Amino acid sequence: MRICVIGLGQMGGNMALTLQAAGFDITGSDLFESARQRLAERGLPVVAPDELPPSDVYLLSLPTSAQVLEVIETSPGLLGLAPKGSVIVDTSTSDPVVSRELAAKVQAVGLAWLDAPVSGGPKGAATGKLGMLLGGEAATIERLAPMLEAMSARYTHVGGPGSGHVVKLANNYLCAAHLLTTAEAVAMAARAGVDPAACLAGLNSGSGRSAVSEVNFPEWILSGRFDSGFTTGLMRKDLRLARDAAERLDMPPGLLQAVVEAWHADPEHPADGDDFNRIAGALLAAATPAEETAP
C-alpha cells in the first residue's frame, strides 16, 4: 500500500514515521521546506507539494478545512491528480459540512473518501496508539484496515462521510468542558485545604472522572509541563465548529455556548499558541486554601 502523507506537523509527521516503521511505502509532503527537511533527517522520503507520487492513499493531516479544501481542489489538486480508485483520508478536525461536500466531489471523480479525525496527540501518533473516528463507506474501511490498525489503538466507524468529524467535534466539546469543570472542582477542593493530587485520586475513583482528570491533569497540568502538542487556538477553532454545527441543526441553547464563551473570554490567557491545557491554569493559580475568618 503506497501512502502519501500530506502535512508533516507533529501529528502528520509522527503518523508517517509510524506507518513507515510498520512496513508501508510512505512519502511525506508539506508546504514548508523546514517540515520536509525535519522528516527527511529522520529517514522519511519527502517531496514538495507539486511532486506528489501516484499513491493508493492520500492521508491529510492539516490545521483546518480551508487547507484540506485547497489540497484537494487547487494546490496540488488531488481531484485531478490522484489515480482512480485511490482514497483520500482526512485525519484533520474539519468542518463536517465541508467534508460532506468534498466527499461528494471526490467520489464523483472515481476516488474514495474517509474522514478519520484522531485523538491521542503526538505521542499516540508516534506509537500507533491513536483513537480514530471514521466517516465513510464500510468497504473503504475494510480496504484500509491494515493501515488503520498500524496507526491506532482503536478505530470506530460512526457513519457516512462527515460523521467522523461530527463525532470529533462532540468529543472535543466534552474535553473542553471537562477541563473547565475539573479545574473548578480541583480549585474548590484546594481552597478547602485538600491537596489537588489527592482530590484527583478521589475523583478518579468515582463517577466524576474523565480522560481529563485521569490523563490531562497528572500528565500536563499538575506537572506543569503543558506540552501535549495541541494548542488553545485549535481547541477554540473546534469549539466554534461545534457551535456552528449545533446552530445549523437548530439545537436549543445549552452549555455548549457557555463553554465556547469561556474559552474565548480572554484571548491572551491562554494565547492561541499555548498548550490547550493551560485553560485550567487561571483557576488552579488561585487554588490556595482560603483564610479562616473569625466567627
TAURRA-V821656 format. One line per field, one symbol per residue. ss: DSSP state (h for helix, s for strand, l for the rest). A space follows every 50 residues. Layout:
# TAURRA-V821656
ss: ???
This chain:
# TAURRA-V821656
ss: lssssslllhhhhhhhhhhhhlllssssslllhhhhhhhhlllllsslhh hlllllssssllllhhhhhhhhhllllhhhhlllllsssslllllhhhhh hhhhhhhhlllsssssssslhhhhhhhllssssssslhhhhhhlhhhhhh hsssssssslllhhhhhhhhhhhhhhhhhhhhhhhhhhhhhllllhhhhh hhhlllllllhhhhhhhhhhhlllllllllshhhhhhhhhhhhhhhhhll llllhhhhhhhhhhllllllllllshhhhhhhhhhllllllllll
